[in-house]
Amino acid sequence: MRFFAVSTLTLSAFVSAQSNSVDQYISSEGPIAKAGLLANIGPDGSKSSGAMAGVVIASPSTTNPDYLYSWIRDSSLVFKVIIDQYTTGQDSSFGNLIDDFVTAEATFQKIPNPSGNVSTGGLGEPKFYINETAFEGSWGRPQRDGPALRATAMITYANYLIDNGNITGVKNTLWPIIQLDLDYVSSNWNQTTFDLWEEIQSSSFFTTAVQHRALREGFALASKLGETSAAGGYLTQADNLLCFLQSYWNPSGGYITANTGGGRSGKDANAVLASIHTFDYTAGCDAATFQPCSDKALSSLKVFVDSFRSIYSINNGLSANASVAVGRYPEDVYMGGNPWYLTTAAVAEQLYDALTVWSDLDSLNVTSTSLAFFQDFDSSVQAGTYDSSSSAYSTLTSAIRDYADGFLAINAKNTPSNGGLSEQYSKSDGSPTSAADLTWSYASALTAFSARNGTKYATWGAKGLTIPSSCSPNSGPTVSVQFNVNATTIEGENIFITGSVDTLKDWSPDDALKLDPANYPIWQITVNLPASETIQYKYLRKNNGQVTWEDDPNNSITTPSSGADATHDTWR
C-alpha cells in the first residue's frame, strides 16, 4: 500500500487520504493479523507444528534468526489480546484456547530450567521449547517481566470468570498459577533483570512498570478471593515499585530512561510499550504511572521518536514533526538495526490512548514538561488547560490523531501484499526483514487498531495512587546470598553475622543476624544484599550476653549483578 505525497495534495486532502488509507489498512490487515496470530498457537495453528496446546511460538522462523521457541513475555502479551477480546464479547470462540494457555503456562511454571525450579527462581526463565521442555543453552536470564505479564493476562480472565459466577474455577485453577507469579514478582522485583530486548542486565522501566501493575491488580484479586495474607504483601511491594518507578524519569532530558545499565542513551521503545501495557483509562493523565497522556509520557515519546528521524534512510526528507518509522532504540545494531512493526504501532497506540482519555475528560492539559510535544502540532500553544469547546483543543487533538495515523500508515506502506508482518522492515527500502510472521507484530497491530477505535478494557487500579514519601531501602537491585559457616559451639551459644551494609546491620553486635543451626555444625542464613557490591562481614558468638568476634581480617564477598550466591566459611 502506498500513500500520496503531501506536495501533490492540499494538507486537508492529504490528511483525508491518509485517514482513509489507514481505514482501508485496518479493514484488510485486521483479519490477517488475527489469523496470523492464531496460526502461531499450538496445536492447531497452521504455522505452529510441534507446539503443544496453548503454546505460542514467537515465529515459525528457524534460521537467521531462530525464533521457534515460546517466550513467556510474548505469549502473555499475545494472550492478553485474546483474553481482552473474549472477555469483552468481541470473540466468544476463544474460551477453549484460553484454557489451553492456562494449562500450558502451568506446565512451564513447573519445568526445572537453568534459572532454577518453581521455588528457586525458575519463573524468571525467558523461553522454552515449544514441546514444553526446558531450553538449556546460554541466554540472557533471568527476565523478570514474564511472570508479571502472565499474571496480568490471567487476572483479566479470572475477574471475568468471577463476574460470571465461577469463583470456584478461579480458586482451583487460576489462582495457584497467578499466586506463584505474584509471589515471584513480590520477592524479586528489586533484583536486576535482562530487559525486554534481552540485551542489558540492569533495572528496566518496562519490567518495573508491568510488575507494579501485576501486584496492584493481584492485590485486588487476592482480596476478592479472601487471600488476605498474600494481598497485604502485594500491596506493600506495589507501593515500593511505584516509588522506584519514578527514578527512571530523566528531568533534564525530558524522557524516561529505559534501562539503568548498558551505556546507552536510554531512549527506547521500552518506555512506549510500558505506557500502553499499563494503560488504565480511569487514571486520566496520571504521571505517577506514566499514563499515555501524562506530560512525562508524551515528552518521552517525542524524544524517542525524534531520535530516529535522521538514522533511517526511509525517514529522509520528512518534516521535523512528521510521523516516522521507529525501531527499538537509536543505537540498535541487531539484524542491521531497523524499524520494527510493533514499535511503530506502539507509538500510534500511545497517542490513540491519549486521545481516548482527553475525550473522556473533555479537556487536555499542557504543562511545561509536555509543551514541546504539543508545540509540534501548534507552535503557538502555551502551558494551560484546554477544554473541548476551545479551538486549541480541536486543533491539537485533530493534529495528534493525524500524527498517530501516520505511524500506522508507515507500517501499512511497508506491509507486503499478503499482509504478513515480520519482526522488522528495512531502514533503506522498507522491505520485510528478520523473523517472518512474528506473533508479537500481529498482536501489536490488533491492539493499535483497537486503540484507534477508542476501545476500553478492564482497569487495574491505577486511579488515584499516591507516590510513597520514601522508597523501601531495598528498592535497588539486590541478590540473594546464603551465608554458611562451619562453627562448633557449646550449649547456649549461637552464631550471628554483621557487616558493612544496612542489611547486615552495619557492624552492630547488638542487632547482628542469628544464623540457623539446622545443619550443624554448619550455621546458615540467607539475606538479600545489594547487587554488584563488595561487602565485608564477620561472624560472632553470643552466649548469655557475652559476645566473641571471630579473628581478623574481615570476610569479604563481591555480590553478583543478579541471581544468587553463597559463602562457605569456617570460624576463625
C-alpha distance (Angstrom), angle and dihedral (degrees) to the residues before:
residue distance angle dihedral
M1 . . .
R2 3.80 . .
F3 3.77 130.0 .
F4 3.78 133.2 -142.6
A5 3.79 119.8 -99.5
V6 3.80 115.5 -116.2
S7 3.80 91.2 -125.4
T8 3.83 92.5 66.4
L9 3.81 95.8 51.3
T10 3.76 140.4 41.1
L11 3.80 113.5 -100.6
S12 3.80 93.2 -106.8
A13 3.79 91.1 48.9
F14 3.79 90.4 48.7
V15 3.79 91.7 50.8
S16 3.79 90.7 48.9
A17 3.79 91.7 47.5
Q18 3.79 91.6 48.8
S19 3.81 92.5 48.2
N20 3.79 91.5 49.0
S21 3.79 91.0 47.3
V22 3.80 91.3 50.8
D23 3.81 89.1 48.9
Q24 3.79 88.5 53.0
Y25 3.80 91.5 46.5
I26 3.79 92.3 52.0
S27 3.78 90.9 46.7
S28 3.79 92.4 53.1
E29 3.80 101.5 30.9
G30 3.81 97.7 43.0
P31 3.82 95.7 71.9
I32 3.82 90.9 39.6
A33 3.82 92.0 52.0
K34 3.78 91.5 49.0
A35 3.79 91.9 48.9
G36 3.80 90.8 45.6
L37 3.78 91.1 52.5
L38 3.80 93.3 49.0
A39 3.80 91.4 46.5
N40 3.81 88.1 64.9
I41 3.82 96.8 55.6
G42 3.79 121.0 90.5
P43 2.89 146.6 -89.1
D44 3.80 100.0 13.4
G45 3.81 102.5 23.6
S46 3.79 110.5 119.0
K47 3.83 92.8 -129.3
S48 3.81 98.7 36.3
S49 3.79 101.6 78.6
G50 3.79 110.0 164.5
A51 3.80 95.2 20.7
M52 3.78 117.4 126.9
A53 3.81 120.6 -123.5
G54 3.80 112.3 -66.1
V55 3.81 93.3 8.1
V56 3.81 115.2 134.4
I57 3.79 117.8 -147.1
A58 3.81 114.1 -149.4
S59 3.80 90.9 -139.3
P60 3.81 136.6 -27.6
S61 3.83 87.7 -118.7
T62 3.81 111.3 120.0
T63 3.81 101.5 175.4
N64 3.79 134.7 43.6
P65 2.99 85.6 22.8
D66 3.79 116.6 16.8
Y67 3.81 105.8 -152.8
L68 3.79 99.5 155.5
Y69 3.79 92.3 124.7
S70 3.77 136.0 95.7
W71 3.80 112.6 -112.5
I72 3.81 115.7 -161.1
R73 3.82 90.5 -141.5
D74 3.79 96.4 50.0
S75 3.80 93.6 41.7
S76 3.79 92.4 51.5
L77 3.81 93.5 48.7
V78 3.80 90.7 47.7
F79 3.79 93.5 49.9
K80 3.79 91.6 45.3
V81 3.82 85.2 63.7
I82 3.81 91.1 48.6
I83 3.81 93.5 45.3
D84 3.81 91.8 47.7
Q85 3.79 90.9 52.9
Y86 3.80 92.0 46.2
T87 3.80 97.1 46.6
T88 3.82 93.0 47.3
G89 3.81 93.3 49.8
Q90 3.80 96.5 -110.7
D91 3.79 92.6 122.6
S92 3.79 120.1 12.1
S93 3.81 92.9 -179.0
F94 3.81 94.5 76.8
G95 3.81 98.8 80.6
N96 3.80 98.3 97.6
L97 3.80 91.9 42.2
I98 3.81 91.0 54.0
D99 3.79 90.6 49.5
D100 3.81 88.8 52.2
F101 3.80 89.0 52.4
V102 3.79 91.2 51.5
T103 3.81 91.0 51.6
A104 3.81 93.0 46.2
E105 3.80 94.2 49.7
A106 3.80 91.5 47.7
T107 3.80 86.2 56.1
F108 3.81 93.4 48.6
Q109 3.81 90.6 51.4
K110 3.79 91.8 59.8
I111 3.82 99.6 44.7
P112 3.84 112.1 108.3
N113 3.80 107.9 -127.4
P114 3.81 141.0 164.8
S115 3.82 90.4 -78.2
G116 3.82 91.4 56.4
N117 3.77 136.9 -98.1
V118 3.78 129.2 -61.2
S119 3.81 92.4 -75.0
T120 3.82 100.5 35.6
G121 3.80 104.8 52.2
G122 3.80 102.8 -68.7
L123 3.80 92.0 128.2
G124 3.81 87.4 72.7
E125 3.81 91.6 65.2
P126 3.82 106.8 119.8
K127 3.79 104.2 -152.7
F128 3.80 145.6 11.7
Y129 3.76 138.1 -167.5
I130 3.79 112.7 -88.3
N131 3.83 90.9 -115.8
E132 3.84 87.9 65.7
T133 3.79 98.7 -102.3
A134 3.79 129.0 125.4
F135 3.79 122.2 -89.4
E136 3.79 104.3 -136.3
G137 3.80 101.6 -178.9
S138 3.79 124.0 109.8
W139 3.80 113.4 -75.7
G140 3.79 144.0 149.6
R141 3.78 99.4 -80.0
P142 2.95 145.4 -156.3
Q143 3.80 104.7 35.6
R144 3.78 109.5 -177.4
D145 3.81 101.5 -170.0
G146 3.82 94.7 75.5
P147 3.81 98.3 72.8
A148 3.81 91.1 47.5
L149 3.81 93.7 49.8
R150 3.80 92.1 45.3
A151 3.80 90.2 50.4
T152 3.80 91.0 50.4
A153 3.81 92.8 51.6
M154 3.80 92.3 48.4
I155 3.81 94.3 43.2
T156 3.82 88.7 56.5
Y157 3.81 88.6 53.7
A158 3.82 92.3 43.3
N159 3.80 92.7 53.2
Y160 3.79 89.9 50.0
L161 3.80 91.5 51.7
I162 3.80 92.1 47.6
D163 3.81 90.5 50.1
N164 3.79 87.6 53.2
G165 3.80 95.0 50.3
N166 3.80 101.2 -98.2
I167 3.77 101.3 118.0
T168 3.82 90.8 136.4
G169 3.79 91.8 60.3
V170 3.78 90.2 50.1
K171 3.80 93.0 50.5
N172 3.79 94.5 46.2
T173 3.80 101.8 39.0
L174 3.79 114.7 14.3
W175 3.79 104.0 32.8
P176 3.83 96.1 60.5
I177 3.83 89.4 54.9
I178 3.78 94.5 43.0
Q179 3.79 93.0 46.4
L180 3.80 92.6 54.3
D181 3.80 90.3 53.6
L182 3.80 94.4 44.4
D183 3.79 92.1 48.0
Y184 3.80 89.1 51.2
V185 3.81 91.6 50.6
S186 3.79 92.3 45.3
S187 3.81 91.8 51.7
N188 3.80 99.7 38.9
W189 3.80 108.9 30.7
N190 3.81 91.9 104.8
Q191 3.79 94.9 54.7
T192 3.78 124.5 92.2
T193 3.78 119.5 -93.3
F194 3.75 140.6 -175.0
D195 3.79 108.3 -101.7
L196 3.78 124.0 -115.0
W197 3.83 89.6 -90.4
E198 3.83 88.6 55.9
E199 3.79 93.3 -128.5
I200 3.81 110.9 95.7
Q201 3.79 126.1 54.7
S202 3.78 109.1 -153.2
S203 3.77 137.5 81.9
S204 3.81 111.1 -44.8
F205 3.81 128.7 -156.0
F206 3.80 94.6 -144.0
T207 3.79 91.7 51.2
T208 3.81 93.7 47.1
A209 3.81 92.2 47.1
V210 3.81 96.2 50.4
Q211 3.82 91.0 42.9
H212 3.80 89.5 54.1
R213 3.79 91.3 50.9
A214 3.81 92.7 47.5
L215 3.80 94.4 51.8
R216 3.79 92.9 44.1
E217 3.81 93.8 53.2
G218 3.80 90.0 35.9
F219 3.80 88.6 59.4
A220 3.81 90.1 53.8
L221 3.82 93.2 48.5
A222 3.79 93.4 46.0
S223 3.81 88.9 51.6
K224 3.81 90.9 51.8
L225 3.79 90.6 51.6
G226 3.79 94.2 46.8
E227 3.81 92.9 -112.4
T228 3.78 90.8 139.8
S229 3.81 98.7 159.1
A230 3.79 91.5 55.1
A231 3.79 93.0 42.5
G232 3.79 93.6 58.6
G233 3.78 93.0 52.6
Y234 3.78 92.3 48.9
L235 3.79 92.1 51.5
T236 3.80 92.8 50.0
Q237 3.78 92.8 51.6
A238 3.80 92.2 42.5
D239 3.80 88.2 59.1
N240 3.80 90.2 49.4
L241 3.81 90.3 49.6
L242 3.81 92.0 49.7
C243 3.78 89.1 52.4
F244 3.81 92.8 47.7
L245 3.81 91.2 46.5
Q246 3.81 89.8 68.5
S247 3.81 91.7 62.2
Y248 3.81 92.1 72.8
W249 3.81 92.8 66.8
N250 3.81 113.7 105.9
P251 3.83 104.1 -157.1
S252 3.79 96.2 -175.3
G253 3.80 92.9 50.5
G254 3.78 95.2 37.2
Y255 3.78 95.3 -131.7
I256 3.79 144.1 95.3
T257 3.80 111.5 -98.6
A258 3.78 101.8 -133.1
N259 3.82 99.0 -157.1
T260 3.78 132.7 18.3
G261 3.82 92.6 -143.4
G262 3.77 140.3 36.2
G263 3.78 101.3 78.2
R264 3.81 94.6 -102.8
S265 3.79 131.8 127.7
G266 3.80 90.5 -102.5
K267 3.81 92.0 -127.5
D268 3.76 99.6 134.8
A269 3.82 143.6 148.9
N270 3.81 83.3 -120.8
A271 3.83 87.7 87.3
V272 3.81 95.0 48.1
L273 3.79 91.7 48.8
A274 3.81 90.5 48.2
S275 3.79 91.0 53.2
I276 3.81 95.4 51.5
H277 3.81 94.7 41.8
T278 3.81 91.9 51.5
F279 3.82 94.3 42.4
D280 3.80 113.6 140.1
Y281 3.79 112.1 176.4
T282 3.82 91.5 -157.0
A283 3.81 90.9 62.0
G284 3.79 93.5 67.5
C285 3.79 113.6 -158.1
D286 3.78 94.8 -25.7
A287 3.80 111.1 169.9
A288 3.81 95.8 -164.7
T289 3.83 90.2 70.3
F290 3.82 92.7 31.6
Q291 3.79 93.7 -120.1
P292 3.84 114.1 -165.0
C293 3.82 94.6 -101.1
S294 3.81 96.0 41.1
D295 3.78 115.5 119.5
K296 3.80 91.9 -117.3
A297 3.81 94.9 49.6
L298 3.82 91.9 48.0
S299 3.79 93.3 46.9
S300 3.79 89.8 48.5
L301 3.80 90.9 48.3
K302 3.80 91.3 55.0
V303 3.81 92.9 49.4
F304 3.80 90.8 47.9
V305 3.81 95.8 48.8
D306 3.82 93.3 43.5
S307 3.81 89.7 55.2
F308 3.84 89.4 68.6
R309 3.79 99.7 47.4
S310 3.79 96.4 94.2
I311 3.82 104.3 28.6
Y312 3.82 102.0 66.9
S313 3.79 121.7 64.4
I314 3.80 91.3 -145.1
N315 3.83 88.3 62.8
N316 3.80 93.9 55.0
G317 3.77 117.2 120.7
L318 3.80 96.1 19.6
S319 3.77 120.6 128.6
A320 3.80 121.3 -99.2
N321 3.80 92.2 -103.3
A322 3.81 100.1 37.5
S323 3.78 124.9 117.8
V324 3.80 110.9 -96.1
A325 3.78 139.4 -174.7
V326 3.81 111.5 -92.4
G327 3.77 134.1 -166.2
R328 3.77 134.3 -166.8
Y329 3.82 99.0 -72.6
P330 3.83 133.0 -24.0
E331 3.82 94.9 -107.4
D332 3.82 93.0 54.4
V333 3.81 117.8 133.6
Y334 3.82 100.0 164.8
M335 3.84 109.3 130.1
G336 3.80 86.8 -8.2
G337 3.79 96.8 -47.2
N338 3.81 104.9 -88.5
P339 3.81 139.8 164.2
W340 3.79 115.8 -80.1
Y341 3.80 125.3 -141.6
L342 3.80 91.9 -137.4
T343 3.82 96.4 49.8
T344 3.80 93.0 47.5
A345 3.80 90.3 48.3
A346 3.81 90.0 48.0
V347 3.81 91.3 60.2
A348 3.79 89.7 53.8
E349 3.80 90.8 46.8
Q350 3.80 94.0 52.8
L351 3.81 90.0 52.0
Y352 3.82 92.7 47.4
D353 3.81 89.9 49.8
A354 3.79 89.3 51.4
L355 3.80 91.0 51.1
T356 3.81 90.7 50.9
V357 3.80 91.8 55.2
W358 3.80 94.4 44.6
S359 3.79 87.8 52.6
D360 3.81 90.4 51.4
L361 3.81 91.4 47.9
D362 3.81 94.0 43.2
S363 3.79 87.0 -137.1
L364 3.77 145.3 58.2
N365 3.78 129.7 -142.9
V366 3.80 125.1 -141.1
T367 3.79 115.5 -160.7
S368 3.77 132.0 -178.5
T369 3.80 86.7 -99.3
S370 3.81 95.5 54.5
L371 3.81 97.3 32.9
A372 3.81 95.2 100.2
F373 3.80 90.2 52.5
F374 3.81 93.3 52.8
Q375 3.80 94.0 42.6
D376 3.80 88.6 64.2
F377 3.81 85.4 70.9
D378 3.80 100.3 35.0
S379 3.80 116.2 14.3
S380 3.80 91.5 -162.9
V381 3.80 96.8 56.9
Q382 3.79 117.4 115.5
A383 3.77 134.3 -166.2
G384 3.79 111.8 -71.8
T385 3.79 145.1 89.3
Y386 3.80 118.8 -72.3
D387 3.79 119.1 -165.3
S388 3.77 123.4 -148.3
S389 3.80 93.1 -99.7
S390 3.81 92.7 61.7
S391 3.78 124.6 96.4
A392 3.81 89.8 -131.5
Y393 3.81 90.9 59.0
S394 3.79 91.3 49.7
T395 3.80 93.1 46.1
L396 3.79 94.3 47.5
T397 3.80 99.1 43.5
S398 3.80 92.5 45.3
A399 3.81 91.9 50.1
I400 3.80 92.9 45.3
R401 3.78 92.0 51.0
D402 3.80 89.3 51.9
Y403 3.79 88.8 48.0
A404 3.81 90.9 51.8
D405 3.80 90.6 48.4
G406 3.78 87.9 53.1
F407 3.80 92.0 65.4
L408 3.80 91.7 52.1
A409 3.80 88.3 46.1
I410 3.81 89.2 56.7
N411 3.80 91.0 52.1
A412 3.80 89.1 46.2
K413 3.80 91.8 51.8
N414 3.79 90.1 52.8
T415 3.80 97.7 42.3
P416 3.82 112.5 104.8
S417 3.78 119.8 -120.2
N418 3.82 92.5 -99.1
G419 3.81 91.0 58.0
G420 3.80 94.5 -121.6
L421 3.81 114.5 154.2
S422 3.76 118.0 -149.8
E423 3.78 123.8 -173.0
Q424 3.80 96.5 -96.3
Y425 3.79 143.1 5.7
S426 3.78 125.9 -142.6
K427 3.78 117.8 -84.9
S428 3.81 87.5 -145.1
D429 3.79 105.9 47.6
G430 3.81 107.0 -1.0
S431 3.79 96.1 -114.3
P432 3.84 115.2 150.3
T433 3.78 114.5 -97.0
S434 3.80 142.8 169.9
A435 3.83 119.4 27.6
A436 3.80 114.1 8.9
D437 3.81 122.3 -133.7
L438 3.79 95.3 12.3
T439 3.79 107.1 -165.2
W440 3.80 92.3 -147.2
S441 3.82 89.9 54.4
Y442 3.80 89.9 56.7
A443 3.79 91.5 46.4
S444 3.81 91.4 50.2
A445 3.79 91.1 52.3
L446 3.80 91.3 52.3
T447 3.81 94.5 48.6
A448 3.81 92.1 47.1
F449 3.81 91.1 49.9
S450 3.82 90.3 50.1
A451 3.79 91.1 48.6
R452 3.80 90.8 52.2
N453 3.81 87.8 57.4
G454 3.79 90.6 51.6
T455 3.81 93.1 -114.6
K456 3.80 113.4 175.1
Y457 3.77 123.6 -152.3
A458 3.79 132.5 -170.6
T459 3.79 117.7 -51.0
W460 3.79 120.7 -125.7
G461 3.80 106.0 -156.9
A462 3.81 103.2 -85.2
K463 3.80 93.9 130.9
G464 3.78 118.0 107.7
L465 3.79 98.9 -1.0
T466 3.78 119.2 161.3
I467 3.79 121.6 -147.7
P468 3.82 109.4 -122.8
S469 3.80 113.9 -110.9
S470 3.79 91.0 -120.2
C471 3.78 134.9 15.8
S472 3.77 124.0 -118.7
P473 3.81 110.1 -90.6
N474 3.79 86.8 -120.3
S475 3.79 94.9 55.9
G476 3.79 93.0 110.2
P477 3.81 123.9 77.7
T478 3.80 113.7 -65.4
V479 3.79 137.2 177.4
S480 3.77 131.6 -151.0
V481 3.82 114.4 -110.9
Q482 3.79 124.0 -173.9
F483 3.80 112.9 -154.5
N484 3.82 115.0 -152.8
V485 3.78 123.0 -177.1
N486 3.79 128.8 176.1
A487 3.80 105.3 -137.5
T488 3.80 130.9 153.2
T489 3.80 114.8 -148.3
I490 3.77 141.5 -174.5
E491 3.80 124.9 -120.0
G492 3.79 111.7 -67.2
E493 3.79 93.7 17.7
N494 3.83 122.7 118.5
I495 3.79 135.9 -174.7
F496 3.81 122.1 -123.2
I497 3.80 136.0 179.3
T498 3.79 133.9 -146.3
G499 3.78 133.8 165.9
S500 3.78 153.6 155.1
V501 3.83 101.4 -53.3
D502 3.79 135.2 63.8
T503 3.78 92.6 -107.5
L504 3.81 89.3 58.9
K505 3.83 90.9 46.3
D506 3.82 97.9 -106.6
W507 3.81 97.6 -88.7
S508 3.80 93.0 -52.3
P509 3.85 110.9 151.2
D510 3.80 90.1 -166.3
D511 3.83 93.1 56.1
A512 3.81 97.4 34.8
L513 3.82 116.5 138.8
K514 3.79 118.8 -106.8
L515 3.81 117.4 -128.3
D516 3.80 124.7 -138.6
P517 3.87 117.4 -112.4
A518 3.82 94.8 -162.1
N519 3.83 89.9 119.6
Y520 3.82 95.4 38.4
P521 2.98 130.8 -147.0
I522 3.81 80.6 32.3
W523 3.80 110.6 72.0
Q524 3.81 115.6 -161.0
I525 3.78 143.0 -170.2
T526 3.81 131.9 165.8
V527 3.81 118.1 -145.4
N528 3.81 134.0 176.1
L529 3.82 107.3 -124.5
P530 3.81 132.9 -178.2
A531 3.81 111.0 -81.6
S532 3.81 122.8 -114.3
E533 3.79 94.5 12.3
T534 3.81 133.9 124.9
I535 3.80 108.3 -126.3
Q536 3.79 129.5 -174.4
Y537 3.79 123.2 -150.2
K538 3.80 145.2 164.8
Y539 3.78 137.6 -158.6
L540 3.78 122.8 -129.2
R541 3.79 137.4 -172.9
K542 3.77 124.5 -130.3
N543 3.81 123.8 -164.9
N544 3.80 122.5 164.9
G545 3.80 92.3 -27.8
Q546 3.79 95.2 -45.1
V547 3.84 114.6 122.7
T548 3.80 123.2 -156.9
W549 3.81 119.8 -175.4
E550 3.78 122.1 -153.5
D551 3.80 116.2 -112.5
D552 3.81 125.8 -83.4
P553 2.95 143.5 -62.5
N554 3.79 107.5 67.6
N555 3.79 118.7 -114.4
S556 3.81 115.1 -114.7
I557 3.80 137.0 -158.5
T558 3.80 131.0 179.8
T559 3.78 105.8 -149.9
P560 3.82 120.0 -137.4
S561 3.80 122.1 -112.9
S562 3.81 91.3 -110.8
G563 3.79 143.8 -6.2
A564 3.79 121.0 34.8
D565 3.82 141.5 -53.1
A566 3.79 139.6 -170.0
T567 3.80 138.7 -153.8
H568 3.80 126.9 -144.3
D569 3.79 107.7 -160.6
T570 3.79 136.7 165.1
W571 3.80 121.9 -144.0
R572 3.80 111.2 -103.2
